[in-house]
Amino acid sequence: MASPRTITIVALSVALGLFFVFMGTIKLTPRLSRDAYNEMKRAYKSYVRALPMLKKMGVSSILLRKSIGALEVACGIVMTLVPGRPKDVANFLLLLLVLAVLFFHQLVGDPLKRYAHALVFGILLTCRLLIARQPEEPPPEKRILSVNGDEQPLIHEAAPEKGKMKVS
């Protein structure tokens, strides 16, 4: 039986991975939703206008949108399908990406309802990363006391009854 920690990590990984594959695909192509695609195009144009430094570096709104979309799709696929350490790397990259997107939203003065989803998914990415980085706890040892051939758990290690304090 898988531990609750493992189930939580897998559930968060799959859900977050699928979300970012979906959102990245919307940034890359209008096939899923033409309206959402057009909204993304408009939003990324405003981000590049708000940061003239990007324009000086030769980063257009199209390049920025497609780069972020491709990174979201790639990291989402890793989060969903690839086991082990690459999931944590993808998680970290997506977290950095979410922070950048939150910065862009603040820069252009968007209202909270426009970027609330990014805030929520940033928190979920943080939780998944923190849970995944915690060391696995080994199962507690049960010491057995043999009395007259009967095996019993040691009394001082048994859980205290509800409402009573354990005094050593």
C-alpha positions as a printed NumPy array, in Angstrom:
array([[  0.   ,   0.   ,   0.   ],
       [  1.341,   3.408,  -0.959],
       [  1.83 ,   5.948,   1.778],
       [ -0.405,   9.035,   1.976],
       [  2.678,  11.133,   1.151],
       [  3.25 ,   9.199,  -2.087],
       [ -0.413,   9.419,  -3.073],
       [ -0.388,  13.178,  -2.464],
       [  2.754,  13.717,  -4.526],
       [  1.437,  11.627,  -7.422],
       [ -1.973,  13.33 ,  -7.386],
       [ -0.45 ,  16.812,  -7.295],
       [  2.089,  15.912,  -9.983],
       [ -0.536,  14.604, -12.397],
       [ -3.022,  17.424, -11.775],
       [ -0.401,  20.171, -12.037],
       [  1.242,  18.53 , -15.028],
       [ -2.021,  18.293, -16.965],
       [ -2.931,  21.888, -16.086],
       [  0.382,  23.216, -17.382],
       [  0.203,  21.092, -20.548],
       [ -3.243,  22.571, -21.169],
       [ -2.211,  26.173, -20.454],
       [  0.993,  25.854, -22.473],
       [ -0.95 ,  24.453, -25.419],
       [ -3.335,  27.406, -25.292],
       [ -0.328,  29.744, -25.546],
       [  1.035,  27.829, -28.544],
       [ -2.029,  27.135, -30.677],
       [ -5.635,  28.318, -31.11 ],
       [ -6.884,  24.724, -31.623],
       [ -8.149,  24.279, -28.054],
       [ -9.723,  27.716, -27.644],
       [ -9.448,  30.553, -30.148],
       [-10.698,  33.103, -27.584],
       [ -8.16 ,  32.062, -24.931],
       [ -5.374,  32.049, -27.532],
       [ -6.267,  35.588, -28.657],
       [ -6.399,  36.714, -25.023],
       [ -2.913,  35.279, -24.439],
       [ -1.602,  37.119, -27.502],
       [ -3.038,  40.391, -26.208],
       [ -1.691,  39.85 , -22.686],
       [  1.857,  39.058, -23.851],
       [  1.894,  42.166, -26.055],
       [  1.112,  44.242, -22.959],
       [  3.888,  42.471, -20.993],
       [  6.504,  43.3  , -23.62 ],
       [  5.266,  46.916, -23.816],
       [  5.577,  47.204, -20.02 ],
       [  9.181,  45.912, -20.122],
       [ 11.031,  47.806, -22.864],
       [ 14.18 ,  45.927, -21.822],
       [ 12.729,  42.801, -23.47 ],
       [ 12.29 ,  44.66 , -26.752],
       [ 15.914,  45.885, -26.584],
       [ 17.078,  42.287, -26.095],
       [ 15.129,  41.25 , -29.202],
       [ 12.391,  39.385, -27.344],
       [  9.065,  39.874, -29.094],
       [  5.69 ,  39.088, -27.547],
       [  5.416,  36.077, -29.866],
       [  8.788,  34.686, -28.777],
       [  7.994,  35.277, -25.098],
       [  4.555,  33.636, -25.348],
       [  5.793,  30.64 , -27.336],
       [  8.839,  30.153, -25.086],
       [  6.726,  30.188, -21.944],
       [  4.108,  27.94 , -23.574],
       [  6.719,  25.401, -24.727],
       [  8.347,  25.377, -21.282],
       [  4.946,  24.834, -19.648],
       [  4.13 ,  21.934, -21.985],
       [  7.551,  20.304, -21.515],
       [  7.532,  20.66 , -17.729],
       [  3.881,  19.559, -17.572],
       [  4.704,  16.372, -19.477],
       [  7.631,  15.688, -17.141],
       [  5.439,  16.325, -14.079],
       [  2.808,  13.934, -15.411],
       [  4.878,  11.092, -16.858],
       [  8.522,  11.07 , -15.745],
       [  9.398,   9.559, -12.347],
       [ 12.066,  10.699,  -9.895],
       [ 14.222,  13.799,  -9.688],
       [ 13.187,  15.318, -13.081],
       [  9.726,  15.955, -11.584],
       [ 11.275,  18.166,  -8.912],
       [ 13.311,  20.069, -11.521],
       [ 10.174,  20.589, -13.635],
       [  8.28 ,  21.66 , -10.503],
       [ 10.977,  24.224,  -9.68 ],
       [ 11.051,  25.586, -13.257],
       [  7.267,  25.929, -13.282],
       [  7.388,  27.708,  -9.939],
       [  9.901,  30.209, -11.347],
       [  7.69 ,  30.623, -14.397],
       [  4.627,  31.291, -12.245],
       [  6.569,  33.91 , -10.285],
       [  7.559,  35.597, -13.565],
       [  3.944,  35.579, -14.749],
       [  2.787,  37.045, -11.424],
       [  5.429,  39.756, -11.863],
       [  4.116,  40.505, -15.375],
       [  0.53 ,  40.752, -14.112],
       [  1.574,  43.154, -11.355],
       [  3.65 ,  45.178, -13.8  ],
       [  0.726,  45.835, -16.13 ],
       [ -1.683,  46.406, -13.223],
       [ -4.044,  43.502, -13.856],
       [ -6.78 ,  42.963, -11.248],
       [ -6.514,  39.941,  -8.946],
       [ -9.196,  37.984, -10.824],
       [ -6.922,  37.929, -13.915],
       [ -4.052,  36.2  , -12.147],
       [ -5.688,  34.383,  -9.219],
       [ -5.228,  31.041, -10.998],
       [ -1.475,  31.664, -11.269],
       [ -1.358,  32.45 ,  -7.56 ],
       [ -3.252,  29.255,  -6.645],
       [ -1.134,  27.042,  -8.89 ],
       [  2.027,  28.677,  -7.56 ],
       [  0.944,  27.711,  -4.053],
       [  0.164,  24.152,  -5.209],
       [  3.586,  23.883,  -6.89 ],
       [  5.224,  25.09 ,  -3.673],
       [  3.287,  22.543,  -1.585],
       [  4.164,  19.695,  -3.961],
       [  7.835,  20.633,  -3.897],
       [  7.908,  20.87 ,  -0.091],
       [  6.174,  17.51 ,   0.331],
       [  8.449,  15.844,  -2.218],
       [ 11.595,  17.183,  -0.555],
       [ 10.681,  15.919,   2.923],
       [ 12.555,  12.755,   3.854],
       [ 10.524,   9.564,   3.963],
       [  9.83 ,   8.514,   7.56 ],
       [ 10.617,   4.875,   8.293],
       [  7.802,   2.892,   9.911],
       [  8.067,   2.857,  13.706],
       [  9.609,  -0.246,  15.245],
       [  7.409,  -2.37 ,  17.443],
       [  9.293,  -3.95 ,  20.267],
       [  7.775,  -7.091,  21.661],
       [  8.009,  -8.302,  25.238],
       [  7.729, -12.018,  25.717],
       [  5.955, -12.906,  28.987],
       [  5.253, -16.582,  29.72 ],
       [  5.429, -17.375,  26.001],
       [  2.914, -14.645,  25.059],
       [  4.216, -11.751,  22.964],
       [  2.899,  -8.312,  23.913],
       [  3.925,  -4.776,  22.918],
       [  5.903,  -2.957,  25.573],
       [  3.514,  -1.042,  27.806],
       [  5.488,   2.212,  27.971],
       [  5.523,   2.414,  24.145],
       [  1.815,   1.861,  23.689],
       [ -0.199,   4.924,  22.716],
       [ -1.777,   6.691,  25.679],
       [ -5.506,   6.497,  26.022],
       [ -7.518,   9.499,  24.924],
       [ -7.747,  12.122,  27.625],
       [ -4.859,  10.672,  29.657],
       [ -1.307,  11.958,  29.763],
       [  1.64 ,   9.675,  29.437],
       [  4.044,  10.197,  32.346],
       [  7.548,   8.74 ,  32.292]])
